[in-house]
């Protein structure tokens, strides 16, 4: 299929990203591409081509914020969902910013996880700023956690100036995190999200009249017991009915989960872990609601089964009594 659009990249390394060297911008490069592919894979380009802007008419996109080499790898990802070997390790910071701009969530997550796994005292400050710029919440959280026990070393590093340049709000977040960690260390406690557990009621095996204890001299007593308590499994039914009582707390607790935990919970349920924190929270809350409804349906079905069992036992008791 012939290409029908062109992207002209005329930028050097993105400003504010890690390892910016101040070197002259790389030479301009042009990339021929397919508009349909770009629109399908990048929300940014899709919106651009669908707009009345000049780029949509001329089908020529001028990119001035992304390095040509970085854009080439972005384009490879858009077409193949893969990258050349070693690319993420070499230009993960630049790729993260590019993926965030073009809405390539899979590439963004790949870069974010790689950057989280290679934090050091020297680079953590820059990656904290990067997490803020690219709205990479997991990178930001992991960088904060890395800084807390090494605050003196990190604040003495050259990269700390990037945090200061990032603005007072980011510095305040770091200081608040440090204060919170000290509070926990001196006896303070942090509220942990409630645990989640689903209980399935153990099925009750149907019993014969003899197994149920329906001998003649115990029939009346057994009938009264059935009438008073319903069935021996009634406590299990109550447990199944109230077991979901903590579901609401779990749903509320989703909003307090760390991004890494949100992603683990989503992956465990076979759901997408791509997107920003708000989308992850919404997706997991919907999954919890579905699970809560399923648990409620299971509890209702178990109650119906136990009621049928109770009626059967009563009928057996009546038949045994009439045979006497």
C-alpha positions in Angstrom: 0.0 0.0 0.0 1.4 3.4 -1.0 2.2 5.9 1.7 0.0 8.9 1.8 1.4 11.2 4.4 4.7 12.5 5.7 6.1 13.4 9.1 9.0 15.9 9.1 10.9 15.8 12.4 13.3 18.8 13.0 13.9 18.6 16.8 16.8 17.5 19.0 16.4 15.9 22.4 13.3 16.9 24.3 14.0 19.6 26.8 13.7 18.7 30.5 14.3 15.0 29.9 17.1 12.9 31.5 20.6 13.2 30.0 19.8 16.3 27.9 23.2 17.3 26.8 22.6 20.7 25.2 24.0 19.5 21.9 22.8 21.0 18.6 19.5 19.5 17.3 19.8 16.4 15.2 19.4 16.8 11.4 15.9 17.0 10.1 14.4 13.8 8.8 11.2 12.9 7.0 9.2 9.7 7.4 6.7 8.5 4.9 3.7 6.7 6.5 0.1 5.6 6.1 -2.5 8.0 7.4 -4.9 5.2 8.3 -2.3 3.3 10.3 -1.2 6.4 12.2 -4.8 7.4 12.9 -5.7 4.0 14.2 -2.7 3.7 16.5 -2.2 7.3 17.8 -5.1 9.4 19.2 -3.0 12.5 18.8 -2.5 11.9 15.0 -6.1 10.7 14.6 -7.3 14.0 16.0 -4.8 16.0 13.9 -5.9 14.3 10.6 -9.6 14.7 11.5 -9.2 18.4 12.2 -9.5 21.3 9.8 -5.8 22.2 10.4 -3.3 22.5 7.6 -1.7 19.2 8.4 -5.0 17.4 7.6 -5.2 19.0 4.2 -1.5 18.8 3.2 -1.0 15.4 5.0 2.4 16.7 6.2 3.0 16.8 9.9 5.8 18.9 11.3 7.2 17.5 14.6 9.5 19.9 16.5 9.5 18.4 20.0 10.7 14.8 19.4 14.2 13.8 18.4 14.3 12.1 14.9 15.8 8.9 16.2 13.2 8.7 19.0 10.4 9.3 16.5 11.7 6.5 14.3 11.4 4.1 17.2 7.9 5.5 17.9 7.0 4.8 14.3 8.3 1.3 14.5 6.2 0.7 17.6 3.1 2.1 15.8 3.5 -0.3 12.9 4.8 -3.4 14.7 4.2 -3.2 18.5 7.9 -3.9 18.9 11.1 -2.0 19.3 14.7 -2.6 18.3 16.8 -4.4 21.0 18.2 -2.1 23.6 16.1 0.9 22.6 14.1 1.3 25.8 17.3 1.1 27.9 19.0 3.6 25.7 16.3 6.2 25.1 13.5 5.2 27.5 13.1 8.8 28.9 12.7 10.3 25.5 10.4 7.5 24.3 8.2 7.9 27.3 7.6 11.6 26.5 7.0 10.8 22.9 4.6 7.9 23.7 2.7 10.2 26.1 2.3 12.9 23.5 1.1 10.5 20.8 -1.1 8.5 23.1 0.8 5.2 22.6 -0.1 3.7 26.0 1.5 0.3 25.4 4.9 1.9 24.6 4.5 4.4 27.5 3.9 1.5 30.0 6.9 -0.4 28.6 9.2 2.6 29.0 7.7 3.4 32.5 8.4 -0.1 33.8 11.9 -0.1 32.4 12.7 3.3 34.1 11.2 2.1 37.4 13.4 -0.9 37.4 16.7 1.1 36.9 16.4 3.9 39.4 19.7 5.1 41.0 20.6 8.0 43.3 21.9 9.9 40.3 18.9 9.5 38.0 15.9 9.3 40.4 15.4 13.0 40.6 15.3 13.4 36.9 12.9 10.5 36.6 10.6 12.0 39.2 10.4 15.1 37.1 9.8 13.0 34.1 7.0 11.1 35.8 5.4 14.4 36.6 5.8 15.7 33.0 4.5 12.6 31.3 1.8 11.8 33.9 3.5 8.5 34.5 2.1 7.8 37.9 3.9 4.6 38.6 7.3 6.1 37.8 6.5 9.0 40.0 5.4 6.8 42.9 8.4 4.5 42.6 10.8 7.4 42.4 9.2 8.9 45.6 9.7 5.6 47.4 13.3 5.4 46.2 14.0 8.9 47.4 12.5 8.6 50.9 15.3 6.3 52.5 18.0 8.1 50.5 16.8 11.7 50.8 20.2 13.1 51.8 22.1 11.5 49.0 19.4 12.4 46.4 19.2 16.0 47.5 23.0 16.3 47.2 23.0 14.9 43.6 23.1 17.1 40.5 19.7 15.8 39.4 18.0 17.4 42.4 18.2 20.7 40.7 15.7 19.3 38.1 13.2 18.8 41.0 13.7 22.3 42.2 13.3 23.6 38.6 10.2 21.6 38.3 8.4 23.9 40.7 7.5 24.3 44.4 4.6 21.8 44.1 6.9 18.9 43.3 9.3 19.8 46.0 6.4 20.0 48.4 5.3 16.5 47.4 8.7 15.1 48.2 8.9 16.9 51.5 5.4 15.7 52.4 6.4 12.1 51.5 9.4 12.4 53.7 7.3 13.8 56.6 4.8 11.0 56.2 7.5 8.3 56.2 9.0 9.8 59.4 5.5 9.8 61.0 5.2 6.1 60.3 8.7 5.5 61.7 7.8 7.2 65.0 4.7 5.2 65.7 2.3 6.6 63.1 0.3 4.3 61.0 -1.0 4.3 57.4 -4.4 3.0 56.7 -4.1 0.0 54.4 -6.9 -0.7 51.9 -9.3 -3.4 53.1 -8.6 -6.9 52.0 -10.9 -8.6 49.5 -12.1 -12.2 49.8 -14.9 -14.1 48.2 -16.3 -17.1 50.0 -18.2 -19.9 48.2 -20.5 -21.9 50.5 -19.6 -25.5 50.7 -22.4 -27.5 49.0 -24.6 -29.6 51.3 -24.8 -33.2 50.2 -28.4 -34.6 50.2 -28.9 -37.1 53.0 -31.2 -40.0 53.6 -33.7 -39.9 56.4 -31.5 -42.1 58.5 -28.4 -40.0 57.9 -30.5 -36.9 58.8 -31.3 -38.5 62.1 -35.0 -39.0 61.3 -35.6 -42.0 63.6 -39.1 -42.3 65.1 -38.2 -41.2 68.6 -36.5 -38.0 67.3 -39.0 -36.9 64.5 -40.8 -34.2 66.5 -37.5 -32.8 67.9 -36.0 -32.8 64.3 -39.1 -31.0 62.9 -38.9 -28.3 65.6 -35.2 -27.9 64.9 -35.8 -27.5 61.1 -38.6 -25.0 61.8 -36.4 -23.0 64.2 -33.1 -22.9 62.3 -34.2 -23.6 58.7 -31.3 -26.0 58.0 -27.8 -26.8 59.3 -26.4 -24.8 56.3 -28.3 -21.7 57.3 -25.3 -20.2 59.0 -23.3 -20.8 55.8 -26.1 -19.0 53.8 -25.9 -16.1 56.2 -22.1 -16.0 55.8 -22.5 -16.0 52.0 -25.1 -13.3 52.2 -23.0 -11.0 54.4 -19.6 -12.0 52.9 -20.0 -9.3 50.4 -20.5 -6.7 53.1 -16.9 -5.5 52.6 -17.3 -5.1 48.9 -18.2 -1.5 49.1 -15.1 -0.8 51.2 -13.0 -2.5 48.6 -14.5 -0.4 45.8 -13.8 2.7 47.8 -10.3 1.5 48.5 -9.4 1.2 44.8 -8.9 5.0 44.7 -6.2 4.7 47.3 -4.3 1.9 45.6 -0.9 2.5 44.1 -0.6 2.4 40.3 1.5 -0.7 40.4 -1.1 -2.5 42.5 -3.9 -1.3 40.3 -2.1 -2.7 37.3 -1.5 -6.1 39.0 -5.2 -6.4 40.0 -6.3 -5.6 36.4 -3.8 -8.1 34.9 -5.0 -10.7 37.3 -8.5 -10.2 36.0 -7.4 -10.3 32.4 -8.1 -6.6 31.9 -6.0 -3.9 30.3 -3.5 -2.2 32.5 -2.8 0.6 30.1 -3.8 4.2 30.7 -3.5 6.8 33.4 -4.4 6.4 37.0 -8.0 7.7 36.7 -8.8 5.1 33.9 -7.2 2.3 35.9 -9.2 3.1 39.0 -12.4 3.3 37.0 -11.7 0.0 35.2 -10.9 -1.8 38.5 -13.9 -0.4 40.2 -16.1 -1.7 37.4 -14.5 -5.1 37.8 -15.2 -5.1 41.5 -18.8 -4.1 40.9 -19.2 -7.0 38.5 -17.6 -9.4 41.0 -19.9 -8.1 43.7 -23.0 -8.8 41.6 -21.7 -12.3 40.8 -21.1 -13.0 44.5 -24.6 -11.8 45.3 -26.1 -14.0 42.6 -24.1 -17.0 44.0 -25.4 -16.2 47.5 -29.0 -16.0 46.3 -28.7 -19.3 44.4 -27.2 -20.9 47.6 -30.0 -19.6 49.7 -32.6 -21.0 47.2 -30.8 -24.3 47.3 -30.7 -24.4 51.1 -34.4 -23.5 51.2 -35.2 -26.4 48.9 -33.1 -28.6 51.2 -35.0 -27.5 54.2 -38.3 -28.2 52.5 -37.1 -31.6 51.6 -36.1 -32.4 55.1 -39.4 -31.2 56.4 -41.2 -33.4 53.9 -39.1 -36.4 54.9 -39.9 -35.7 58.5 -43.7 -35.6 57.7 -43.5 -38.9 55.8 -41.5 -40.6 58.5 -44.0 -39.4 61.1 -47.0 -40.6 59.0 -45.4 -44.0 58.7 -45.3 -44.5 62.4 
